């Protein structure tokens, strides 16, 4: 009878062992593939899930136009999968090779110059270049390459070449930002601001930064004055048409405080997006109407891009909006922790620049959705629908993970031989004094060492 019971146990035991082995194999495979900081990976996965849910809900207008319910979400899912591939590629490349981003910057500048002539117009703006069926946004390439170039130049400061490197950084920042500002002022301001913050973190002399800030403030004030002086007939069409958009955004921002109650609640062409974003936030309340039940997604023209945060609050409530905000704050805090542990300066600045670019852009998008600042057109990183922006956002995550792997890992490897040498030295001293035969001789040796250290002190 006992033999039969043992046979029955043997029949059921192998599957359990196989399941355990399969789980451990999958775990080992995951650790080999997804390397680097686990918190960054976790935030990335959560943002991808939120993006898929909200894009599927917010693309109702695209579904209606193309009569294809699965087309928009499948397109976005493919870009996210491609973004994961970008991360897996970049986070396996040692950070020292990212100094080559300066050559990417040169190519991005050429594309930015060519965009007004050969670019494709989308929503009235020529910011994209079509190539073999793919659409590329050169400004996104310029953002990541300029940030990486500034990080590399900051890491090469040695006290003697600071002035020369500072001039190079300012020249590159001004050239790239000026070209982007011709068609996308908000992206230019974002890029210049992040690089300026990175220079502040990179121990650039405060006097030089204050001079740049003074010139920048004077330029902004002069630009605003010119917008108020330029006649509206000049900005109706032609090369100055973009100035008309900036005039409307600046002049109408905050006008609601001076309007009557009837005019305040009236929805016009000028406040259409902002008004429906406010309605979406009001509909959401604390816990939201749950994903898929948004009403304002059918009225907001950019519900899946610029104003997706308003849709998130409508469907997930204020709690969901705060949770999404917290995810970007975690990226910023975690990047600071990684940079603090990183030994080399280049990966340190690379991590901080990437985190600043992601978090600052996210904060700007959220501020626009809740009407704290004028409409800028900045997408919510990794959540908004997009092709080039999604892949470049994933590249930022790849840079952070690469610096975490190779910047901190190198320091750990350098610590290990020191410990081994200390052990070997103790064993050699132990053999020289002949202290391997008893506990008392070993204790006396320790006492001699302590006495020797005290004498040295």
N, C-alpha and C positions, 0 to 999 in steps of 0.2 A: 504494500500500500504506500509506504514511504517512497519507494522508487518511482511509483506513478506520479506522486505529488511533485517529486524533484524534476521528473520529465516535463510535467506541465509548467513548472516554474522556468525551466530552460527554454520552453517555447515562447514565453512572454518576455523574457529578459533581453534578448538581442535587440528588439525594436527600440526599447528604452535607451539602451546604450548607443544605438545608431542615431536616435534623435539627439542625444546629448552631444555625440561627436559632430553631427551636422550643425547643431547650434554653435558649437565652439569653432567649427570650420568657417561658418558664415561670419562669426564675430572677428576671427582672425583676418578674413578677407576684407571686411569693412575697415578694420584698423589699418590694413596695408594700403587700401585705396584712399580713404578719407583721413589724411594725416593733418596734423596741425591742431590748433586750439579747438577744443570741443565746444566751447561756448559760442564761438563765431560760427561754427558749423550749425549749431542748434538754432541760432537766430536766423541764419540763412534759410534753413528748411522751413521754419515757421513763417517767414515772410513769403516764401514760395507758395505755401499752402493758402495763406490769406490772399495772395495775388490771384491764384487760380479760382478761388471761390468768388472774389469780388469782380474779376474780369468777366467771368461767366455771367454774373448778374448785371454788370453795368454796360455790356455791349448790346443792349436790346435794339438800339437804333441801327447798328451795323447789321444785326441779324435781320431786321425788317427790310433794309435796303437790298441785301443780297439773298434774302430768303434761304439762309443756311444757318441753322441753329448751332451747329458744331464747328463751323468754319473759324470764327474768331478765337474760340478757346483752344482749338487744336493748334492754330498758328502761334498763340502765346505759349502754349505748352512746349512746342518745338523749340522756341527761343529759350525757354527756361532750361530745357534739356541741353541745348547747345551751350548755355551759360554754365551749367555744371561741368561740361567738358572743358570749357575755358578755365574754370577754377582748378580742375584736376591737372590740366597742363601747366598752368602758371605756378601752382603751389609746389610743383616738383622741380622748378627751375631755381637754382641758387640766386639770391638777391643781387649778387655782384653783376649779373648779366643785365639787370634792368637799367644800368647806366646807358645802355643802347637806346633808351627811350628818347634821347636827344635826336637821334636820326628819325624816329617816328614823328617827332615834333616838326622837323624840317618838311617831311612829307605832308603833315597835316596843314602846315602853313600854305603850301602850294595848293592843296585842295580847297582851302578856305578862299584863296584868291580866285580860283577857277569857278567856285560855286555860283556866283552871280551870272556867269556866262554860260555854263553848261549844266547848271543845277536844275532840279525838278521842283516845281511849285506845289506845295501841299498846304492847304488852308491859307492861301495867299502869301506864303513865305517860302522863299527859295533857300532852304537850308539843307537839302538832300541832293545827293548825286547818285544816279542810277547807273549800275554797272553789271552787265550780264544778268539782268533780271533781279538783282539785289539793290536795295536802297541803303546808302551809307550817309550818315550824318557826320561831316568832318569836325564839327565843333566838339563832339564827344571824344573823338580821337585827340583833338588838341587839348582838352581838359586833362586827360590822364597823362599824356606825354609831357605837358608843361609842368604838372605837379611832380612827376618823376624827375624831370630835369632840375627843377628847383631843389628837390631833396638831395640830388647828387651834388649840385654846386655847394649847397650848405655843408655837406659832409666833407668837402675839400678845404674848408677854411682852416688856416693855420696861424692867423695873427698877422701875417705879412701880406697875404693876397686878398684880404677881406674886401678892400676897396674895389679892386678889379672885379671880383666875383659879384659884389653887390651891383655894380654897373651892368654886368651881363644879365643878372636876374631881372633888374628893372626894365632893361631894353626888351628882353623876351616877353615879359609880362605885358608891357605896353603894346608891343606889336601885335601879339596874339589877341589880347582883349580888344584892341581897336578894330581889328578885322572882324571879330565876332560881333562887336557892338553895332556894326552897320546894319545887321538884320536881326540880332538877338541880344538886346541890351542886358536883359536879366542874366543870361548865361555869362556874359562878359564881366558883369559886376560880381557874380558868384565866383568865377574863376580867379579874378584879381584879388578878391577878399580872402579866399582860402589860401592862396599863395602868400599873401601879406601876413596872415596869421602864422603860416609855416615859417616865414622869415623871423617873426617875433619869437617863436619857439626855438628857432635855430641860432639864437644868441647874436643876431645882427644888432649893431649898435643902435641904441634908442634914438640918438640924435638923427641918424639917417632915416629911420622909420618915421619920425615926426615930420621931417621935411617932405617925405612922400605923402604922408597924411595931409599936410597943409596944401600941397599942390593938388591932391585929389579933391579935397573939399572945395577949393577955389574953382576947379574945373567943373564940379557938379553944380555949384551955384551959378556959374556963367552959363552952363548948358540949360538950366531951368529958366534963367532970364531970357535966353534966346528963344526957347519954346514959347514963352509968353509974348514975345515981340513978333515972331514970324507970322505973317498973315495966313489965315486958314486956306485961302485959295492956292497957296504954294504947296500945301501938303495934301491936296485932294487926290493928286495922281502924280506919276513920275517918280524919280529917284528919291524925293523927299516925302513920299507917302507914308513911310514908316514913322516919320516925325509926328504925323497926325495922330497915330495910335498912342504915342507917348503923351501928346498933349491931352488927349481925352482921359487917359488913365490918371494923370496927375491932377488935372483940373476937376474931375468928377469924384475923386477919392475924398470922402469925408463930407460931401455936399449934403448928405442926408440929414445932418444935424441942423441945417439951416432951412430945411423944407418943412412945409405944413404936413399935418398928419395924413391928409389925403394923398399928397404928392409922395410922401415917404413910402406908402404901401403900394404905390402904382409901379407896375413892372413895365419898363420900356426897353428899347433896344440897347440902351447904354448900360443899364444895370441888370440885364437879363440873367447873366451867369451868376452874379453875386446874389441876386434875389432868390433864385432857385436853390443855390447852395445854402442860404439861410433857412429856407423852407425844409430842406433835407435834414439839416441839423436839428430844427425844431421837431420834425416828425420822429427823430430817433429817440429822444428822451434819454433815459438812463440805460436801459437794456436794449433798445433798438427794436425794429420790426422783424429781425432775423433775416439772414441771407436769402435773396430771391424775391423779397417782398417790397423792394424800394419802388416808390412812385416817381421820384424826381429823376431817376435814370432816363426816363423818356423825354425829359425836358432840358436837361443840361447837355449842351453840345459836346463837351469834353468830359463826360461823366466817367469814362474809363481811363482818363489821362490826367489833365490838370486838376480836376475836381473830384478825383476818386476818393479823397479823404472825406469829403462831405457824404458820399455814398456809404463809406465805411461807418461813419457815425450814425447815419440813418438806419443801417441794417444791424449794426452791432452796438449802437448806443454810445453814450459818453464813456462807459467803461471800456468798450472795444477800442474807441479812439485813443484813450489813455494807454491802453495796452500796446497799440501800435507805436505810439510815441515813445513808450518805455523801451521798445526793442531797439530803436535808433540810439537812445541814450546808452543802452547796454553796449552797443557797438563802440561808441565813443569811449566809454569807461574801460572796456576790455582792451581796446587798442592802446590806451594809456598804460595799462598794466603790462601789456606785451612790450611796448616801447621802453618801459622802465627796466625790464629784464634784459633787453637786447644790448649787446656789448658794443657793436659797431654803430657809427652815427648814421650811415646811409640807410640801413633798414629801419632804424629808429624814426627818421624823418619820413620814410616811405609809408610806414604804418600810420603815423599821425596824419600825414597828408591824405591818405586814402580814407581814413575814418572821418576826417573833417569834411571831405568832399561829399561823402554819403550823408552824414548827419545834417550838415548845414543845408544841403539841397532839400532834405526831407522836412526840416523845420520851415523852410521858405514855402514849400508846397502846402504844409498844414496851415501856416499863417495866412496864405491866400484864401484857403477854403473857409476859414472862420472870419475873413474880412478884416484881418489885422493890418495887412499891407495891400497895395494895389496888385492887380492881376499881373503875374509875371510869365506864366507859361512853362514853369518848371515841373516836370513829372515827379511823382513820388518814387524814389529809387526802388527797383525790383518789384514794385506792386503795380505801377501804372503800365498800361499797354504800350509796347514799343519794341523795336528790333535792335537797333544799334545801342540805344540807351540801356537795354537789358543786358546785352553782352558786355558792355563796358562796365556796368555796375558789378557784374560777376567778376570782371577783371580786378576791380578794387578789392573784392574779397580774396581773390587769389594772391594779390600782393601782400595783404595782411597775413595770410596763412604761410606764404613763403618766408616772409621775414620772421615769423614765429618759429618755423621749423629750423631754418638755417642760422638765424641770428642767435637764438637762445641755445640751440643744439650744439653749436660750436663751442660755446662757453662751457657747457656741461662736459664735452669731450676733453677740453683742456684741463678740467679739474680732475679727471680720472687718473691720468698718469702721475699726477702729484701725489695722490693718495697711495698709489702703488709704490712709488719711490720711497715714500715715508716708511711703508711696511718693510721693504727690502733693506732699508737703512737700519731699521730696528733689529732685523734678523742678523745683519752683519755685525752690529754692535754686540748682539747677544752671543754670537759665536766667538768673537774676539775676546770677550771677558770670561768665556767658559761658564756661562750662567744657566746652561740648559739642564743641569743635574739636580737643581733643588729650588724650592720656593724662596728660601731665605736669601740666596745669592741674587735672585732676580729683584727682590725687594730692595736689597742694598744698592743694586745698580740704579733703580729708580731714585733712590735717595741721593746718590751721587749726581745724577742728572739734575735734580731739583736744586741741589747745592751749587752746582756749576752755573745754572741759570741765574740764581740769586747773586752770585759773585759778578756775573756779567752785567746785571742790572746795576 
